[in-house]
Amino acid sequence: MDTLNAFLNRAEIILDRLETLLPSRLEPIDWNHYTAFRWRKLGHRGHLHPVRHPHRLRLQDLRQIDRQKAELERNVRQFIARRPFNNALLWGAKGTGKSSLIKALLNEYADQGLRLIAVDKHDLMDLPDIVEPLYERPECFLLFSDDLSFAPDDASYKALKAILDGSISAAPENVMLCVTSNRRHLLPEYMSENREARFIEEELHPGEAVEEKISLSERFGLWLAFHPFSQHDYLAIVAYWLDQLGDNRGLDEEVRQLALQWSLARGSRSGRAAWQFARDWVGRQGIPYSPRPDR
């Protein structure tokens, strides 16, 4: 009897521990209440988890990238109007507004049925499972993978190729893939690969390694390049955020020099650095944050 009681006690302890590891019952997705979702894994099963407090960036908050903003917004308008559109690759310098632009477009067009699903790189193999329930939905979904790049031996990019080309199943017309990356071709490029190039009938043909890397990025119909900001652009962004955060003195010489020192210390004249400087400066001045009526 003592042996049986001991066994039952141990079994109860094990069951209690297992219960904490088992996924809780998933609530039905409320597509009307939430606009942004993350794909999360619970054990071997994935599910869409709502983002309860999405970033409230506006398109007008993104400065000095007017061309990229206009191109991607046009493409998104075609998408939500159920007209032909292209999947988008946003590549270039860090802190120049690539992912912010996608978040701002979601906020701009959420009331017209636009939704966003964020997918991490290590979950790209789940793309077929993610899009399968979306075929019959009336909403339009931005499938968003941020800061994406692959190692040379990373095979997960094949899942990305499959969803871009449709594989055996046709790609859903209400899903648009948006990817941001610091790399134009999403894969590292090496000088040695250029030596694989060959002249064939006086035409230059890249080697197989280069062809493989280009074959992924060329599946995106819309390429948008984000280049480092000039000093003028950087200071214009600083001035905008100072004004938005409540500093009415403007960008005088003192603030201008401090803003430039801030960018030099970080080795970057990015929009992110401008935003961070503005927050630091306004906070140091003791200016309380009071949103403007047009926000």
SULKAJO-V873559 format. One line per field, one symbol per residue. psi: psi as a letter, one per 40 degrees, with the letter a starting at -180 (. if undefined). A space follows every 10 residues. Layout:
# SULKAJO-V873559
psi: ???
This chain:
# SULKAJO-V873559
psi: dddddddddd dddddddddd diiihhiihg dddieiiihi hgbeiiihhi hdgihfiide ehiefddddd ddddddddde efiiiiihhh iaiieeeddd dddddddded eeehihhhhi deedeedddd ddeedeieih hhhhhifhii ideheeeddd ddddeebdih hhefhhhhhi iehdeeiihi ddddeeiihh fehhhiiddd dddddddeeh dhhhhhiiii dddddddddd ddddeeheea gadddddddd dddddefhgi dddddddddd ddddefhihh hide.
